[in-house]
Every structure is written in C-alpha cells, then in structure tokens.
Amino acid sequence: MTDTVLADTSTAPSEPPRERRIVTAIPGPKSQELHARRLKVVPPGVHSVLPVYIESAHDAILRDVDGNQFIDLGAGIGVTTVGHTQGPVVEAAKDQLDKFLHTLFTITPYESYVRVAELLAEHTPGDFEKRSVLVNSGAEAVENGVKIARKYTGRRAVAVLEHAYHGRTNLTMAMNFKAAPYATGFGPLAGDVFHAPSSYPFHDGLSGAEAAARTISYLEKHVGASDLAALVVEPIQGEGGFMVPAEGYLPALQEWASANGVVFIADEIQSGMGRTGAYFASEHFGLVPDLLLSAKGIAGGLPLAAVTGRAEIMDAAQPGGLGGTFGGNPVAAAASVAVFDLIERDGLLANAARIEKRLKAGLSAIAERFDIIGDIRGIGAMVAIELVQPGTASTTKAPNAAAVGALAAYAAENGVLILTAGTYGNVLRFLPSLAITDEQIDDALGVLADGFAAL
C-alpha cells in the first residue's frame, strides 16, 4: 500500500497542509458522532457518498473533523473548479456581505448581477448579442432554458440524449436517462420529453456522422422537427460517464437544429467554467449554442447558475416571466465576478491541459497492468475511466460496477476522494480543481494503483 503522507502541522488551521493525511479510521469518531446526529434529522434520500464531515478545505485538500486530509478529486462534483477557499473569491464574498445580502434583483437591482451577465456574454461562444438570467441551481437553469425555448418557438417538445443527466426537479427528472435513484417513485413526470440515441464511441463504434444520422432519424420519426422546441445536450456528458462524442457528432446536431428552427441548448453545468481548458466545453467541438446553461463552478462554491443566449431568444419571455427570489444573489454574484477574474489572472485554463496530461499518463500506466480498464477518456480536468469485466475490454465490454465501488472505497480509506458515475455504475470520474498540483495527482494515482492491486 502507498505510504500515508504525514503533513506539516505548522501550517495555519485555516489553510490545511497540501498533503494527504490519515490519522483515524474512515470515518473517524467525530464524523461517526455527527453522522448519528444527522440520521435523526436528515432523511436518507439526502445520501452522502462518504460520511466524513468536513471542517475546512483549501485548493485540492479537504480536512475532516477528525484531522484526516483528503486529496479532493471531486471538487463538489465540479463546483470548486478554481480550488477551495481561493482568496480573491472569499474576499469578494466577504466584501459584499458587509454591504448588503439581498434586495431581489427584480425589485431593486445591483451592479454585480449585470457584471456577471457581461462576463457570460463575453466568454460564452458566439459573437452575437446575448442576454443572461441568473438563477440558483443547475436544474433551475435547465428548467428556464426549456421554458424560454418553448416561449420563443411556440413548440411543445424537448429532446435530450441517452445517458444524459439534467437534475432532480420534475422536468429534469424526466430529462434524465437513468431513473434510479433520481426519479424512482416520484412520478408522474413531465411529458413531451424524448430521449434520442447519443454518441458513445467506446460502445457503439460509430463515427460522428453515423451517430448524428441515428440521432436525427430518431428525432424526425419520434418527435417531428415542427413540434420540437429544444434539443438539450451536454457537450461532455457528466453523470452518464464523461462520454466524449465522436468527432463531428455535435456540430451535425447543431446544424440540423438550426435548419429546423430548434433551439440548440448546451448544458455546461458540469463541463463549463474552465474545467476542460476552455471557458466552455462547446468550444472544443466548434459549437455555438443558441442557449448555454452554466452553474457549479461559476461562483467558486456559492449557489449561482445562469441561462445565457441569443438576445432574440432570451427576449421572448415577457416582463416578470423570468427570475426568482434568490436568483443572482449579490454575494454569489460578487464571488462569480472574482472567479472570472481569477481564471484570467492566474491563467487557470492552461492548468486543465496540465492536469489532463498528468492524469491520462498515470491512468494509462495503470491500465497496462490491469485489463479491467476498458477506456480512458475526457478533456482537461474532466477525465474518466470505464471499468469492464476481466478480458472483455475488446469484446462485450461488460460493465464492472463492483470494481468501481471497491476502488472508490479503498481510495477514501487512504485519503483520496474519487467520484463514481456512468449509466451502469462502472465509471470512475476525476474532477479535480485547477489548483491541484502534479505531486497531489501522482500521490492520488499511487493510491488508486494500490487499490487495483488489492482488488
């Protein structure tokens, strides 16, 4: 087993040492005590993957209440993309806290909301005039994107792709490909949502053109373009398993959508805000979405989300038709402005390429030793491995969810937080912050390699 690294305890408590450190069983006694309290007041539907209770965090390190420190390869599922407790972001939020916490932008507005909208207009693909509405969560952004598209087109239907994940609200549950656990028993679900075949190169073997033809054929036959308001796609699918579509697939879908008056919506809630080495993953595929949805990393850990799109589409909603009590909260908006500034100031987009190179090299070395790694994929700091049953990587590619669960548990016990994903539960996904160091990546990969050897 890789040796547990002992940290320099002279570092200030507000900034955990930058190494992995395990000093108790996982979870430790204080976490277990907190968990017992939690079970009495929090329902089991609010499940925690790893019941260790966090006391502080900085950059790519989490410290729990027992003093254990974890290399964080999940970043709150892609939220703390610039790193935990980054100084400029924290200071911007603190400064706003001293001014005012809330007025409701639709009653008495404020500058930071406007500035976030300006930055989104500047950094999302397309040089046309744009508008943004700020909301609270990714699912709320999806709901508003669909609402706006329906208003603009006067059409009813919404199309999504297989293996998609879009949220836990009534509409977004219907848009998810996988029902359990997100929708099981929560019906009836929203109607007029259609699931089209997607591009999954590891399994379908189709070229981008072939996969796009299959998707378009489904949409034309099962929905009909004249009834379709929006096609919602994740440029890189998140919860579905970090599927990177075959070359040419997404541009072909956008071309078809544009030709048929269908609003093309890019759900960049997980893939956006610098995670892939571009502000938004759409840029890697040459996409210029009509509407783009952002959340997660947009405010460095505070709740904020947005729908950004072509002015003529966004302007279709009547006054009062968009908004919400907490949408574009001034503290979250101030933090978001700081996140944009930090990405530019520290050149964080370049870090994504560094992280991808380091992760893929290390994972490839592990794959040479263990034949259950069927695929390594992803862009920037958004990388995944798909695990298959032994000896099936070139044949049936049968999913190996048991190995994923065992590896995630082993990593956690040894101070590394790794997320699982995939329609079949057989994907390990790596979503580190752009502040993670090469040394932390190598240490985490060493733990993972030991986990494979222990299977």
URUR-V925074 format. One record per residue. D_LAST is the distance of its C-alpha to the last C-alpha in Angstrom with 2 decimals. Layout:
# URUR-V925074
((D_LAST) (D_LAST))
This chain:
# URUR-V925074
((12.30) (14.86) (18.05) (19.24) (22.46) (25.63) (28.04) (31.79) (33.18) (36.61) (35.73) (37.67) (36.00) (36.75) (34.56) (31.16) (30.23) (28.30) (25.22) (22.04) (22.69) (21.05) (23.62) (22.69) (19.96) (18.86) (21.09) (23.83) (26.96) (29.16) (26.73) (26.43) (30.22) (30.64) (28.23) (30.34) (33.40) (31.87) (31.11) (34.84) (36.11) (33.55) (32.69) (29.14) (29.71) (29.35) (25.61) (23.73) (20.12) (19.78) (22.62) (23.39) (27.06) (28.15) (31.22) (31.68) (30.30) (31.44) (30.45) (26.63) (26.05) (25.91) (27.08) (26.71) (29.34) (27.62) (27.70) (24.05) (23.82) (21.35) (21.27) (22.16) (20.75) (22.25) (25.90) (26.67) (25.56) (27.75) (30.64) (30.85) (30.90) (33.36) (31.45) (31.83) (35.37) (36.97) (40.45) (42.61) (40.95) (41.24) (44.81) (45.83) (44.63) (46.39) (49.53) (49.64) (49.08) (52.30) (54.22) (53.32) (50.28) (51.56) (54.58) (53.19) (53.57) (55.46) (58.07) (58.50) (56.32) (55.12) (54.42) (50.65) (49.99) (52.26) (50.59) (47.10) (48.66) (50.29) (47.06) (45.30) (48.23) (47.99) (44.26) (43.45) (44.14) (47.74) (51.07) (52.85) (53.99) (51.28) (51.08) (48.31) (47.93) (45.67) (43.78) (41.10) (37.78) (36.08) (36.79) (40.40) (40.62) (39.47) (42.02) (44.76) (43.96) (44.31) (47.42) (49.05) (48.31) (49.84) (52.86) (53.40) (53.11) (54.52) (51.79) (49.45) (46.18) (42.95) (40.34) (36.70) (33.87) (30.98) (27.71) (29.97) (29.72) (32.96) (33.02) (33.66) (37.46) (39.24) (39.82) (36.47) (34.61) (36.55) (35.59) (31.80) (30.14) (27.57) (29.45) (26.82) (26.77) (29.52) (32.32) (31.57) (34.75) (36.49) (38.87) (41.31) (40.02) (42.21) (43.63) (44.46) (40.89) (39.69) (36.22) (36.56) (34.06) (32.42) (31.14) (27.44) (27.43) (23.86) (24.71) (28.51) (29.42) (32.74) (34.82) (35.97) (39.35) (38.03) (35.72) (38.62) (41.02) (38.76) (38.53) (42.26) (43.17) (41.34) (43.09) (46.48) (46.24) (44.52) (46.02) (48.82) (49.24) (52.44) (50.65) (47.62) (47.87) (44.59) (41.49) (38.68) (35.78) (32.94) (33.23) (29.46) (27.94) (26.00) (24.37) (24.31) (21.72) (23.75) (25.44) (27.90) (30.64) (32.14) (35.04) (38.26) (36.85) (37.72) (41.11) (42.10) (41.37) (43.37) (46.22) (46.40) (46.33) (49.09) (51.20) (51.05) (51.59) (48.07) (46.79) (43.62) (41.38) (38.42) (35.97) (34.85) (33.77) (30.26) (31.00) (34.30) (35.80) (34.57) (30.87) (30.96) (33.54) (36.44) (37.88) (36.84) (34.48) (37.40) (38.88) (36.22) (37.35) (41.07) (41.27) (44.14) (43.41) (46.35) (44.46) (41.43) (39.43) (37.97) (36.43) (33.36) (33.89) (37.65) (38.59) (35.90) (34.71) (37.91) (38.36) (40.13) (39.99) (42.45) (43.85) (45.52) (47.52) (50.69) (53.71) (55.37) (52.36) (51.74) (55.48) (55.59) (54.72) (57.86) (58.48) (56.56) (54.13) (51.28) (50.11) (49.05) (49.67) (46.90) (46.32) (46.51) (46.71) (48.50) (45.88) (43.06) (45.41) (46.27) (42.60) (42.12) (45.03) (43.46) (40.13) (42.05) (43.99) (40.94) (39.25) (42.48) (43.29) (39.99) (39.27) (35.93) (35.71) (35.15) (32.14) (30.28) (30.59) (29.42) (26.30) (25.56) (26.05) (23.82) (20.93) (21.16) (21.51) (18.41) (16.33) (17.98) (17.02) (13.31) (14.01) (15.71) (12.64) (10.28) (12.34) (10.79) (12.89) (16.13) (18.44) (19.22) (22.35) (24.68) (27.69) (28.23) (26.21) (24.87) (21.84) (18.91) (16.09) (15.76) (12.58) (13.41) (12.42) (11.80) (15.29) (17.06) (17.48) (21.04) (21.97) (21.25) (18.71) (17.39) (15.69) (12.02) (12.61) (9.89) (7.25) (10.09) (10.65) (7.39) (7.77) (11.43) (11.24) (9.40) (11.98) (14.73) (14.25) (14.68) (17.59) (16.71) (17.76) (16.32) (17.73) (16.56) (19.09) (20.10) (22.22) (19.30) (16.98) (14.67) (15.82) (14.95) (18.41) (19.79) (23.25) (24.17) (27.79) (30.07) (30.56) (27.10) (27.44) (25.85) (24.75) (22.96) (21.23) (20.14) (18.94) (16.88) (15.39) (14.58) (12.62) (10.77) (10.17) (8.84) (6.41) (5.33) (5.62) (3.82) (0.00))
